[in-house]
Amino acid sequence: VAGPAQCLGLLFQRRFLSVRQLRAMPWAELEQQLRAGPERSQCSLLAHILHQVPHNEPRSHRRHLTHPPSRFITVLPHPHESTAAEPLDELYDALARVLNEEESTQCYKSYLLPSGEAVTLSESVAIISQGTTGLVTWDAALHLAEWATENPAVFTNRTVLELGSGVGFTGLVICKTCNPKTYIFSDYHHCVLKQLTENIRLNGFTLQPETMNPAQGQEAERKESQQPKLIVAELDWGSVTEKQLLALQADVIIAADVIYDPEVTLSLTGMLQKFSTLRADRKPEIYIALTVRNPDTYHTFQAELDKAGIRWQIIPTHSNRIFLHDTQPNVTILQLFT
Ligand SMILES: C[S@@+](CC[C@H](N)C(=O)[O-])C[C@H]1O[C@@H](n2cnc3c(N)ncnc32)[C@H](O)[C@@H]1O
């Protein structure tokens, strides 16, 4: 298998590994290639795609993947459905293995970086669980991470504070690709903080003990390792004090998908307003990625920003589709100025 079939195999692989929805798979391209080829090559195309799904590979072939996903193979079409090709024994074996697996409330998702390295996360299979939306990765997080990989200078050698980190996707991509000096993941939900910590370790990083003053000792440690210093902080926008916030000495503040509820946005805006007392050259750069699901929520947020004296502008982005595979016209990044 070569050329277009190989590319198609890689497209399937990326989407399988990050457990995208069924409709995000490149079905039209598959259909087109199946129709174009003779029966024998239809079978070898399907076999090739099956081999791109690490579930089917011998462990030794699973490059960079310590926790391959499972249960996805069921989305591959039965060869009879789209072509006249003979069913593949291999496909049936794979299906049988997958269907015999136990249902679980957790799954592993892997997102391939341009380097081929993977960011692997343990996530909830439900979008809301344990009373929080923080146990899955949202599209705004994928979009923000994609933008970060295209703009590494924003993060390189700087202290980054992420608000509402969830399971940690954006931060892990930034730590693996942008070389920040310090990366402070934060959230306020205890289940989210636990999952986040687990995911950071899963990706081979060592965490510093939580401290509200991570600037201490940063220089000396950094020179030795050139590894970013990673911290997980419990930080509630509603109760964090100005003193605690400023002590973090963040150069850059980011957040993804934190604009979804008027109450939540109000405490977020109130917290961001605390940076307005800083001297202009000490103010952090702030980037918020959001999915506009309900225009009212978006407009309420903008009105709250205006009221708090926080200016904002939309950051132009062009997705090169590393993590997001389907077009998302409603995902946007705002830069805020306190
Ligand atoms: C929709 S999730 C987004 C998670 C992640 N950023 C993403 O985009 O995949 C919203 C996150 O904000 C956190 N959050 C909500 N209100 C918060 C608050 N007052 N303080 C801190 N974190 C909060 C939640 O715990 C959750 O992890």
The ligand as an ORCA input file, in Angstrom:
! r2SCAN-3c Opt
* xyz 0 1
  C     -15.337     22.621     29.980
  S     -14.036     22.230     31.079
  C     -12.617     22.627     30.095
  C     -11.426     21.764     30.435
  C     -10.226     21.979     29.515
  N      -9.710     23.333     29.618
  C     -10.600     21.681     28.085
  O     -10.890     22.626     27.340
  O     -10.591     20.504     27.691
  C     -14.067     23.585     32.251
  C     -13.031     23.471     33.350
  O     -13.072     24.661     34.145
  C     -12.988     24.299     35.514
  N     -13.633     25.356     36.325
  C     -14.924     25.744     36.280
  N     -15.165     26.695     37.197
  C     -13.980     26.925     37.837
  C     -13.573     27.800     38.888
  N     -14.438     28.627     39.494
  N     -12.275     27.740     39.284
  C     -11.403     26.926     38.685
  N     -11.723     26.061     37.685
  C     -13.007     26.058     37.277
  C     -13.711     22.959     35.591
  O     -13.345     22.210     36.740
  C     -13.277     22.298     34.289
  O     -12.109     21.553     34.441
*
